[in-house]
Amino acid sequence: MPQVLQRAGIPDDNGPDGAAALAHALCWMTERNFYRAACSPENDFARATATTAETWRRVMNS
């Protein structure tokens, strides 16, 4: 996953703002977002998908 962020211009370094650290955090946030959607009474996967996609886009365009 860090490769996707590197191609978007995020530096490949060992800091908290490097591609590997951001990819790790984004993957866990994505998993948690969909877990919460699955557990909610609404099962609002469309909203979870839209929010997750927007989060990834914003990180890659920063």
HELIX and SHEET records of a PDB file:
HELIX    1   1 PRO A    2  ARG A    7  1                                   6    
HELIX    2   2 ALA A   19  CYS A   39  1                                  21    
HELIX    3   3 PHE A   45  MET A   60  1                                  16    
END                                                                             
